[in-house]
Amino acid sequence: MPGLAKILPKRNIFFILGFFLALALAALAAGRQIKAANTSLDRPSVQLEKITAASHLEKNLMAQSYYIKGYMLYGDSANLRQFRNYAALNREELQALYGVVRPERKPLVEKIQQLNEKYTQLCEREIIPKVEHFLKTAGEMEVMFCLERA
């Protein structure tokens, strides 16, 4: 290297070394940015998680309502099972939504949780026993009607 020192003044050597050092630091920083961008592309954004959770919740709440109505109209135990499945699923979806919303939105999700739980408990305490009683009574009446005709 003594030949290079003779060709280039010391000031130029430091300038070239500084330039390569700055270039290496810039490449390192760019590599980290690219890695961070790839990582964020691999997992969905929080906003997407919120939208997905809210969408699933809306669909599931409608389904829960649909199945209790089906049970009330037809007395079909499959509708009752589906109602209970969706009630449990809605609890999970509300917990997921609570986990991704901003702190100032958490009271709103808590209110929805309370109302959904109140609705589910009302169905379990009031509606389902009445439908079961009606089905039992209707079954007994049908037997009596058949016996009278015989």
GIPE-V217900 format. One record per run of one state. SS is the DSSP state (A for helix, B for strand, O for the rest). FROM is the first residue (numbers start at 1). TO is the last residue. If there is no record, write none. Layout:
SS:FROM:TO  SS:FROM:TO
//
This chain:
O:1:1  A:2:7  O:8:9  A:10:42  O:43:45  A:46:74  O:75:76  A:77:100  O:101:102  A:103:149  O:150:150
//
